[in-house]
Structure formats: C-alpha cells, structure tokens
Amino acid sequence: MTDLEVHILRTVSDDFESLDIIFGSLAKEGIDGCLDRNRVVEALRSLIQKGLVSAYHLSPKEPYSTLTALTDDAAYTLWYRATRSGLAVLSDC
C-alpha cells in the first residue's frame, strides 16, 4: 500500500469523508504538493478494489447511506469510509 493510500485510509477511518475533506487533510499534512485530485481518486479506487474503503451516497432521508460504485462522474459527490478490513489493516500499520 502506498503512503498516499495509508493517509487516505486513516482519514476515512472514523467517519464518512468527502473527496474535498480528504484532499484538505492531505494539504494539512503537506502531502498535496505533487498531487492532483485525479491521483487521489485513483488511490481511492485502489483502496475500494482492495476492500479497504467503501463509497457511499449520503442522504438526509432514509436510507441515509447507500453503498455505491465509484465512478469518475460521481467521485466528487460521494462519501468514503474505511471498511472493517481497512480498519484491521490500519491497526497493523
């Protein structure tokens, strides 16, 4: 797992986070210097394919969260959260 993936996984480990929040967290840690949003989306896609993060559509009405696929069109409107497997990987880091 890359350093970028580890940081993203930590960012989404305790709550649903948007791409803007993830990118802001990277900037706060000084990791954003050579990153663009496409690279962050690709890292998220990799984490999702590994089963470590899930993508959700959130709503103020029931169902409040719906598991969904990460697509390029929806990447900026979805919310992300670590899975149980992702949390287990973090505990080993």
Long-range contacts (C-beta under 8 A, 24 or more apart in sequence): 1-50, 1-89, 2-43, 3-31, 4-31, 4-35, 4-39, 4-40, 4-43, 5-43, 5-46, 5-47, 5-52, 6-90, 6-93, 7-31, 8-40, 8-43, 8-44, 8-47, 8-53, 8-80, 9-47, 9-52, 9-53, 9-82, 9-86, 9-89, 9-90, 10-90, 12-53, 12-80, 12-81, 12-82, 12-86, 13-82, 13-86, 13-87, 13-90, 15-81, 16-56, 16-58, 16-65, 16-79, 16-80, 16-81, 17-79, 17-80, 17-81, 18-76, 18-78, 18-79, 18-80, 19-44, 19-75, 19-76, 19-78, 19-80, 20-76, 22-80, 37-76, 41-70, 41-72, 41-75, 44-70, 44-75, 44-80, 45-70, 47-86, 51-83, 51-85, 51-86, 52-82, 52-83, 52-85, 52-86, 52-89, 53-80, 53-81, 53-82, 53-83, 53-86, 54-80, 54-81, 54-83, 55-79, 55-80, 56-80, 56-81
